[in-house]
Amino acid sequence: MEPKESQNHTAFIVLNPVAGIVNTPQLRRVIEKRFQILGWDTDFHTTEENEDTGQIVANRITDGVDLVVATGGDGTIAAVAAGMVGADVPLGIIPTGTWNAIARHLAIPFNPIRAVNLMTGNHDIRKLDLMLVGETVHAMNIGVGFSAAMVANTSRTEKRRLGNIAYFSTIFKQIFGLEMRRYSIDADGQHFRGRATEIFVANYGVVGLKALENILDIKPDDGKVDVLIMRARTILDLPAMFWQAFILRQKRAPKYRQLSAAKNLVIRTSPAAIVQADGELVGQTPISVKVLPQSVNVIVPQPLSWKLDLTITRPG
């Protein structure tokens, strides 16, 4: 996509002041100055706890804006994207969160100046899928079981103090207390049941490692979500599960199963289990998920093009 004339264009910047470990006033100055140098006007909104960020973004788009920028982590990006479903305005990302799985998957620069340069310069647009869970829109993933317990047991204070280490610390605590639950899944009219430790609905952002997503054929713009069902009863089952899923690439195995849904998904468990979506707790099972295909235009880097010159020049 060619850069548009930047003069008199406005960027609406949604900034999460508690995402990751950043100096918020300094970050705002850096972003504002860079946009101004490039000839853009800026309009900042600092998020607050329990606000409806999606509605704020939707209202601002209605008023007129050329670009919406999510500055924060995966939860901030998802909250902003929720207000952009079906809008023509593109979404730019400045990743400042703890893990930034969405930005990692899309190869978004982590440096704020480079991220702004991408939005205002040469870039591509990817139309990414979203997920409607109840009445809220989510972008990356939904977890029932292990991942939700990990989120529930990692406090915001720990995430700000320790960064990614906070999650890994919780993982080690949780991994010795794996709990199997009975589940029932309806995916586009097909019914599945069994027992699992984790049911992970991936739109994209499987711990931010694109290599794993490629192995599992998980794409953010393929019009479907992938359901990863993990059946590790104890920590000793984990090597076999990883082998079956990531090495043998089996869709159905004793310790692992993968299925997909392009329209609707309903997950029930017995007993009820807590649910996380994009790293935030959203309630308990049962949950209903509706796939929103290619719902938001996200700015991404242009693919690298390599040209090999095989011309042989003879002397003389």
C-alpha positions in Angstrom: 0.0 0.0 0.0 1.4 3.4 -0.9 1.7 6.1 1.8 -1.1 8.6 1.7 -0.5 12.3 1.8 0.0 13.0 5.5 -0.8 16.7 5.7 -3.9 17.4 7.8 -4.6 13.7 8.5 -5.4 12.8 12.1 -4.4 9.7 14.1 -6.5 8.7 17.1 -4.1 7.1 19.6 -5.4 4.9 22.3 -2.7 4.6 25.0 -2.8 2.1 27.9 -0.8 3.7 30.7 -0.4 0.4 32.7 0.6 -1.9 29.8 4.1 -3.4 30.3 6.8 -1.3 31.9 6.9 2.1 30.1 7.2 5.7 31.0 3.8 6.9 29.8 4.4 10.7 29.6 7.7 10.1 27.7 6.1 7.6 25.4 3.3 10.0 24.5 5.8 12.8 23.8 7.8 10.5 21.5 4.7 9.3 19.5 3.2 12.8 19.3 6.5 14.4 18.1 7.0 11.7 15.5 3.5 12.1 14.0 4.0 15.9 14.0 7.3 15.7 12.1 5.5 13.6 9.5 2.7 16.2 9.2 0.0 14.4 11.1 -2.4 15.7 13.8 -2.8 13.5 16.9 -5.7 12.9 19.3 -4.8 10.9 22.4 -7.1 8.9 24.6 -5.7 7.3 27.8 -7.5 4.2 28.8 -9.2 3.8 32.2 -10.2 0.7 34.2 -13.7 -0.7 33.3 -14.2 1.7 30.4 -15.8 0.6 27.1 -12.7 1.2 24.9 -14.4 -0.3 21.8 -17.3 2.1 22.0 -15.0 5.1 22.5 -13.1 4.1 19.4 -16.3 3.5 17.4 -17.5 7.0 18.4 -14.3 8.6 17.3 -14.4 6.9 14.0 -17.9 8.2 13.4 -16.7 11.7 14.2 -14.0 11.3 11.5 -10.4 10.0 11.8 -7.8 8.7 9.3 -6.0 6.2 11.5 -6.6 4.5 14.9 -3.5 3.5 16.9 -3.5 0.9 19.7 -0.6 1.6 22.1 -0.4 -1.2 24.6 -0.5 -5.0 24.9 -2.7 -7.7 23.4 -5.7 -6.7 25.5 -5.5 -3.1 24.4 -5.2 -4.1 20.8 -8.2 -6.4 21.1 -10.3 -3.7 22.9 -9.5 -1.2 20.2 -10.2 -3.6 17.4 -13.6 -4.3 19.0 -14.7 -0.8 18.0 -13.4 -1.1 14.5 -15.4 -4.1 13.2 -16.3 -3.4 9.5 -14.7 0.1 9.5 -12.5 1.2 6.6 -10.2 3.1 8.9 -6.9 1.1 9.4 -5.5 0.0 12.8 -1.9 0.7 13.6 -0.1 -0.9 16.5 2.6 0.3 18.9 3.3 -2.7 21.1 4.1 -1.9 24.8 2.7 -4.9 26.6 4.2 -7.7 28.6 4.4 -10.3 25.7 2.8 -8.6 22.6 1.8 -11.8 20.9 -0.2 -10.1 18.2 2.6 -7.7 17.3 5.1 -10.6 17.2 2.8 -12.6 14.9 2.4 -9.6 12.5 6.1 -8.5 12.7 5.2 -5.0 14.0 8.2 -3.0 15.1 8.5 -2.7 18.9 10.3 0.7 18.6 7.6 3.4 18.7 9.3 5.6 16.1 9.6 2.7 13.7 6.0 1.7 14.3 4.8 5.2 13.5 7.0 5.3 10.4 5.4 2.0 9.3 1.9 3.5 9.7 2.6 6.6 7.8 4.9 5.1 5.1 4.9 2.1 2.9 2.9 -0.8 4.4 0.4 -3.5 3.7 -3.0 -4.1 5.1 -4.2 -7.4 6.4 -7.9 -8.0 7.1 -7.9 -9.9 10.3 -10.5 -12.1 11.8 -12.1 -11.4 15.2 -14.2 -13.4 17.7 -17.4 -12.4 19.3 -17.7 -13.9 22.8 -21.1 -13.1 24.3 -21.3 -9.4 23.7 -17.5 -8.6 23.6 -15.1 -8.8 20.7 -11.7 -10.5 21.0 -8.8 -10.8 18.7 -6.2 -13.3 19.7 -7.3 -16.4 21.7 -9.6 -17.9 24.2 -8.5 -20.4 26.9 -10.4 -22.7 29.1 -8.5 -24.6 31.8 -4.7 -24.2 32.2 -4.3 -20.8 30.4 -7.2 -19.2 32.3 -5.8 -20.4 35.6 -2.5 -18.9 34.6 -4.1 -15.5 33.9 -6.2 -15.7 37.1 -3.1 -16.4 39.2 -0.8 -13.7 37.7 -1.6 -10.3 39.2 -1.3 -7.0 37.3 1.4 -6.0 39.8 3.5 -9.1 39.1 3.2 -8.5 35.3 4.4 -4.9 35.7 7.2 -5.8 38.1 8.5 -9.0 36.4 7.2 -8.7 32.8 7.1 -12.1 31.0 8.8 -13.8 34.0 5.5 -13.4 35.9 3.7 -15.7 33.5 6.5 -18.3 33.5 6.6 -18.3 37.2 2.8 -19.1 37.3 3.2 -21.8 34.6 5.6 -23.7 36.9 3.1 -23.5 39.7 0.2 -24.6 37.5 1.9 -27.4 35.7 2.0 -29.6 38.7 -1.8 -29.2 39.3 -3.2 -30.1 35.9 -6.9 -30.8 36.1 -8.9 -32.9 33.6 -12.5 -31.8 32.9 -15.2 -33.2 30.8 -16.0 -31.0 27.8 -18.6 -30.8 25.1 -17.9 -28.7 22.0 -20.3 -27.7 19.1 -18.3 -26.4 16.1 -20.3 -25.4 13.1 -22.9 -28.1 13.8 -20.5 -30.9 14.6 -20.4 -32.3 18.2 -17.3 -33.3 20.1 -16.9 -34.5 23.6 -14.2 -35.9 25.9 -11.8 -34.9 28.7 -9.1 -32.2 28.6 -6.8 -30.1 30.6 -6.9 -27.2 28.2 -9.2 -26.0 25.4 -7.5 -23.3 23.5 -9.3 -21.3 20.8 -6.7 -19.7 18.6 -7.4 -17.0 16.1 -3.7 -16.2 16.2 -1.2 -15.5 19.0 -0.2 -19.0 20.3 2.2 -17.5 22.9 3.4 -15.2 20.2 5.6 -17.8 18.4 4.8 -17.6 14.7 6.7 -20.8 14.1 4.3 -22.8 16.2 1.3 -21.1 14.4 2.8 -22.1 11.1 3.2 -25.7 12.2 -0.5 -25.8 13.4 -1.7 -23.9 10.3 -3.2 -21.1 12.3 -3.6 -17.9 10.4 -5.2 -14.6 11.5 -7.1 -14.0 8.2 -8.3 -17.4 7.1 -11.9 -16.9 8.2 -11.8 -19.6 11.0 -10.6 -20.3 14.5 -8.7 -23.4 15.5 -9.6 -25.3 18.6 -6.6 -27.0 20.3 -7.7 -29.7 22.8 -4.9 -30.8 25.2 -5.2 -34.0 27.2 -2.1 -34.1 29.4 -3.2 -35.8 32.7 0.2 -35.2 34.4 3.4 -33.3 33.7 4.8 -36.6 32.3 2.2 -36.5 29.4 3.5 -33.1 28.1 6.4 -34.5 26.0 4.1 -36.9 24.2 1.5 -34.2 23.6 4.1 -31.8 22.2 5.5 -34.6 20.0 2.1 -35.5 18.6 1.1 -31.8 17.9 4.3 -30.1 16.8 6.6 -32.9 15.4 4.2 -35.4 14.0 1.6 -32.6 13.3 -1.3 -34.9 14.0 -4.8 -33.4 14.1 -6.1 -36.2 16.2 -3.9 -38.1 18.7 -4.2 -39.6 22.2 -2.9 -36.5 24.0 -4.0 -33.8 21.5 -6.8 -32.9 19.1 -7.2 -30.0 16.7 -10.5 -28.9 15.0 -11.8 -25.7 13.5 -14.9 -23.5 13.3 -15.7 -20.9 10.6 -19.0 -19.7 12.0 -20.0 -20.7 15.6 -18.5 -22.5 18.5 -20.0 -23.4 21.9 -17.8 -24.8 24.7 -19.2 -26.5 27.8 -17.3 -28.2 30.6 -18.2 -30.2 33.7 -17.4 -28.8 36.2 -17.6 -25.2 35.0 -14.3 -23.6 34.3 -13.0 -20.0 34.2 -12.3 -18.5 30.7 -9.7 -16.1 29.5 -9.8 -14.1 26.3 -6.7 -12.2 25.1 -5.2 -12.4 28.6 -8.3 -11.2 30.5 -10.8 -13.2 32.5 -14.2 -13.1 30.8 -16.3 -15.5 33.0 -17.0 -19.2 33.1 -18.1 -21.9 30.8 -20.4 -22.4 28.9 -19.3 -19.8 26.3 -20.5 -19.1 22.8 -18.1 -17.8 20.1 -19.0 -16.3 16.7 -16.3 -15.9 14.1 -16.1 -12.4 12.5 -14.1 -13.0 9.3 -11.8 -10.3 8.0 -13.3 -7.6 10.2 -10.5 -5.1 10.9 -7.8 -3.6 8.6 -4.5 -3.8 10.3 -1.3 -2.1 9.1 1.6 -4.6 8.7 5.1 -4.4 7.1 5.4 -5.2 3.4 6.8 -8.6 2.7 10.5 -8.6 1.9 11.3 -9.1 -1.7 14.5 -10.8 -2.7 15.9 -10.5 -6.2 18.9 -12.7 -7.2 21.0 -11.4 -10.0 22.5 -14.2 -12.0 23.9 -12.1 -14.8 27.4 -13.1 -15.7 29.7 -10.4 -17.0 32.5 -11.5 -19.2 35.8 -9.7 -19.1 36.8 -7.6 -22.1 
